[in-house]
Amino acid sequence: MTLSMKAIQIKSTGGVEVLEYITIERPKITEPMDVLVKNNFIGVNFIDTYHRSGVYNLSLPAVLGREGAGIVESVGDGVKDIKPGDCVAYLGASSYAEYTKAPSSYVTKVPNGIDSRLAAASLLQGLTSWTLVTQSYEVKKDDWVLIHAAAGGTGLLLVQLVKNLGAHAIGTVSNDEKAKLAIAAGVKHVINYTTQNVVEEVMRITDNQGVHAVFDGVGKDTFEISLACARRLGSFISFGNASGIIPPFDILKLSAKNLKLMRPTLFKYIETEEEFKKYTAELFTIIKEGKLDIKIWKTYKLSDVKQAHQDLEGRKSTGKLILQP
Ligand SMILES: NC(=O)c1ccc[n+]([C@@H]2O[C@H](COP(=O)([O-])OP(=O)(O)OC[C@H]3O[C@@H](n4cnc5c(N)ncnc54)[C@H](OP(=O)(O)O)[C@@H]3O)[C@@H](O)[C@H]2O)c1
């Protein structure tokens, strides 16, 4: 018997109008290491908007989404440590749906004390921020660190982690409400990059030295600002393109201060099952210890996905957006 489900599919790339709420066939276990999850909650990420708009390629038609949490429906023959009925969170394609099939290497049991909605909100942005501050640039006590879009989903996590590591976070935001949130999360200084000169402010705050590291998920609009704010021997970690892709640039710009420039993606830090397990265990520990507060901005019905994408791309959201099938 063929079972069906509701899902959000795109047949072509474009604006939110290409997001279709449709009925399709429910995925089936086909490989020994597959896990089929009935989604309780689905995390929305900026990467979903890149897939929808065509900034990043997907083969079409495609069900969008990269993470979710729910109850295991069934597992392949080779899966030993996860069983039907387990509460899990996962990273995997096609999560904007009632059911998702994910490889067991990217599925984790949700520990007691973390509910399903929080689990769906935690993995992608949590693992990204954790690997950024430990692997891309190892944040050290008393460092000055500039974080763009500090009141965004990833930004609010970066601010808390940088503060926990004993460093001083400077956050940029686009309005006063976001400034309050960034301060509550732990930034030492907040700069409104729509009304203030970020480079002048950063130089004033750091005694004209600049910052040890910049975490920049905004991309095109902040590229030159980030270069200018990094100190001599500093690190510029460019991890996203919310404002657009950074155009080709002259690499000699880096030699003016011997800067290190890196463009990391989470999936290259968790390519092996061991890496995924290690960073996920570390992340859940920090959350359970109360050292990382994951703020859920809003939960939308799966069928309201267009509004969720509009809010994220329209800079309305602060924190995590969640879909509920
Ligand atoms: N490399 C990786 O593996 C990885 C993983 C996760 C996320 N990311 C990247 O991290 C960044 C943040 O992702 P997120 O999901 O946490 O989103 P988010 O920060 O919650 O939302 C994006 C924020 O970027 C700021 N922004 C500045 N210019 C913008 C523009 N022209 N259009 C839209 N937003 C703009 C806005 O904050 P203000 O209004 O305060 O400016 C907006 O709220 C994205 O670039 C994403 O691709 C990368």
The ligand as an SDF file (V2000), in Angstrom:
LIG
                    3D

 48 52  0  0  0  0  0  0  0  0999 V2000
   28.2610   28.0170    7.0330 N   0  0  0  0  0  0  0  0  0  0  0  0
   27.3080   27.2940    7.6030 C   0  0  0  0  0  0  0  0  0  0  0  0
   27.4420   26.0720    7.7420 O   0  0  0  0  0  0  0  0  0  0  0  0
   26.0740   27.9770    8.0940 C   0  0  0  0  0  0  0  0  0  0  0  0
   25.1770   27.2960    8.9240 C   0  0  0  0  0  0  0  0  0  0  0  0
   24.0720   28.0060    9.4350 C   0  0  0  0  0  0  0  0  0  0  0  0
   23.8740   29.3250    9.0580 C   0  0  0  0  0  0  0  0  0  0  0  0
   24.7390   29.9070    8.1890 N   0  0  0  0  0  0  0  0  0  0  0  0
   24.5690   31.3060    7.7540 C   0  0  0  0  0  0  0  0  0  0  0  0
   24.3950   32.1160    8.8990 O   0  0  0  0  0  0  0  0  0  0  0  0
   23.6380   33.2530    8.5260 C   0  0  0  0  0  0  0  0  0  0  0  0
   22.5090   33.4000    9.5290 C   0  0  0  0  0  0  0  0  0  0  0  0
   21.5990   32.3280    9.3460 O   0  0  0  0  0  0  0  0  0  0  0  0
   20.3350   32.1780   10.2940 P   0  0  0  0  0  0  0  0  0  0  0  0
   19.5530   31.0260    9.7730 O   0  0  0  0  0  0  0  0  0  0  0  0
   20.7880   32.2000   11.7030 O   0  0  0  0  0  0  0  0  0  0  0  0
   19.5180   33.5200    9.9420 O   0  0  0  0  0  0  0  0  0  0  0  0
   19.2670   34.8010   10.8640 P   0  0  0  0  0  0  0  0  0  0  0  0
   20.5760   35.3140   11.3590 O   0  0  0  0  0  0  0  0  0  0  0  0
   18.2260   34.4840   11.8570 O   0  0  0  0  0  0  0  0  0  0  0  0
   18.6790   35.8180    9.8110 O   0  0  0  0  0  0  0  0  0  0  0  0
   19.5290   36.5320    8.9810 C   0  0  0  0  0  0  0  0  0  0  0  0
   19.8570   37.9150    9.5530 C   0  0  0  0  0  0  0  0  0  0  0  0
   20.8250   38.5110    8.7220 O   0  0  0  0  0  0  0  0  0  0  0  0
   20.7080   39.9070    8.8100 C   0  0  0  0  0  0  0  0  0  0  0  0
   20.7590   40.5110    7.4660 N   0  0  0  0  0  0  0  0  0  0  0  0
   21.5970   41.4830    7.0810 C   0  0  0  0  0  0  0  0  0  0  0  0
   21.3710   41.8320    5.8150 N   0  0  0  0  0  0  0  0  0  0  0  0
   20.3400   41.0700    5.3730 C   0  0  0  0  0  0  0  0  0  0  0  0
   19.6380   40.9950    4.1450 C   0  0  0  0  0  0  0  0  0  0  0  0
   19.9410   41.7920    3.1000 N   0  0  0  0  0  0  0  0  0  0  0  0
   18.6310   40.1090    4.0460 N   0  0  0  0  0  0  0  0  0  0  0  0
   18.3090   39.2910    5.0600 C   0  0  0  0  0  0  0  0  0  0  0  0
   18.9440   39.3370    6.2620 N   0  0  0  0  0  0  0  0  0  0  0  0
   19.9570   40.2190    6.4120 C   0  0  0  0  0  0  0  0  0  0  0  0
   19.3620   40.2110    9.4900 C   0  0  0  0  0  0  0  0  0  0  0  0
   19.6320   40.7100   10.8000 O   0  0  0  0  0  0  0  0  0  0  0  0
   19.6560   42.3380   11.0060 P   0  0  0  0  0  0  0  0  0  0  0  0
   18.2640   42.7950   10.6650 O   0  0  0  0  0  0  0  0  0  0  0  0
   20.0360   42.5460   12.4140 O   0  0  0  0  0  0  0  0  0  0  0  0
   20.6690   42.8240   10.0090 O   0  0  0  0  0  0  0  0  0  0  0  0
   18.6730   38.8670    9.5430 C   0  0  0  0  0  0  0  0  0  0  0  0
   17.8330   38.7500   10.6730 O   0  0  0  0  0  0  0  0  0  0  0  0
   23.1530   33.0240    7.0910 C   0  0  0  0  0  0  0  0  0  0  0  0
   24.0190   33.6780    6.2100 O   0  0  0  0  0  0  0  0  0  0  0  0
   23.3180   31.5260    6.9410 C   0  0  0  0  0  0  0  0  0  0  0  0
   23.5090   31.1410    5.6090 O   0  0  0  0  0  0  0  0  0  0  0  0
   25.8310   29.2630    7.7160 C   0  0  0  0  0  0  0  0  0  0  0  0
  1  2  1  0
  2  3  2  0
  2  4  1  0
  4  5  1  0
  4 48  2  0
  5  6  2  0
  6  7  1  0
  7  8  2  0
  8  9  1  0
  8 48  1  0
  9 10  1  0
  9 46  1  0
 10 11  1  0
 11 12  1  0
 11 44  1  0
 12 13  1  0
 13 14  1  0
 14 15  2  0
 14 16  1  0
 14 17  1  0
 17 18  1  0
 18 19  2  0
 18 20  1  0
 18 21  1  0
 21 22  1  0
 22 23  1  0
 23 24  1  0
 23 42  1  0
 24 25  1  0
 25 26  1  0
 25 36  1  0
 26 27  1  0
 26 35  1  0
 27 28  2  0
 28 29  1  0
 29 30  1  0
 29 35  2  0
 30 31  1  0
 30 32  2  0
 32 33  1  0
 33 34  2  0
 34 35  1  0
 36 37  1  0
 36 42  1  0
 37 38  1  0
 38 39  2  0
 38 40  1  0
 38 41  1  0
 42 43  1  0
 44 45  1  0
 44 46  1  0
 46 47  1  0
M  CHG  2   8   1  16  -1
M  END
$$$$
